[in-house]
Amino acid sequence: MTNPLVSVIIPNYNYGASLGACIDAALAQTYQPLEVIVVDDHSTDNSVEIARQRNVRVLQTPRNSGVAVARNI
């Protein structure tokens, strides 16, 4: 029997300074299959670049809409 896919969803707005560590911690989990999705709420820092460097799925909102929208995209 195969394990079900687990999605780790990381809402983000201008947390580039800690986003890399957060993504790395999620990717270090031993459970498989695992996908990591960063939902960026139109950050103005380097958050999107940091997420893309780690080869995870990145979704971006067209404008800063708040955490509720980022969580429900």
C-alpha positions in Angstrom: 0.0 0.0 0.0 1.3 3.4 -0.9 1.3 6.4 1.4 -1.1 9.3 0.5 0.4 12.5 -0.8 0.9 15.1 1.9 1.1 18.8 0.9 2.9 21.3 3.1 1.4 24.7 2.3 3.5 27.7 3.4 1.7 31.1 3.2 4.2 33.9 2.9 4.5 37.7 2.8 7.9 39.3 3.0 9.5 36.6 5.2 12.4 35.9 2.8 14.8 36.0 5.8 13.3 32.9 7.3 11.5 31.3 4.4 14.5 29.3 3.2 14.8 27.6 6.6 11.1 26.9 6.7 11.1 25.3 3.3 14.3 23.3 4.1 12.7 22.0 7.3 9.6 20.9 5.3 11.7 19.2 2.7 13.8 17.4 5.3 10.8 15.4 6.5 11.2 11.6 6.0 7.5 11.0 5.0 7.0 10.4 1.3 5.3 11.4 -1.0 5.5 15.0 0.1 5.0 18.3 -1.9 5.8 21.8 -0.6 3.8 24.7 -1.9 4.7 28.3 -1.1 1.8 30.7 -1.5 3.3 34.2 -1.8 1.0 37.1 -1.1 2.7 39.5 -3.4 5.9 40.0 -1.4 8.2 42.9 -2.1 11.3 41.2 -0.8 13.2 38.2 -2.3 10.8 35.5 -1.0 9.8 34.2 -4.4 13.4 33.9 -5.5 14.3 32.0 -2.4 11.4 29.6 -2.9 12.2 29.0 -6.5 15.9 28.3 -5.6 14.6 25.4 -3.6 12.6 23.9 -6.5 9.2 23.9 -4.8 5.9 24.9 -6.2 5.3 28.7 -5.9 1.9 30.3 -6.3 1.6 34.1 -6.2 -1.3 36.4 -5.6 -1.7 39.3 -8.0 -1.8 41.8 -5.1 -1.3 41.7 -1.4 -4.7 40.4 -0.1 -3.9 39.2 3.4 -3.3 35.8 5.0 -6.9 34.5 4.5 -6.6 34.8 0.7 -3.1 33.2 0.7 -4.4 30.3 2.8 -7.4 29.7 0.4 -5.9 30.2 -3.0 
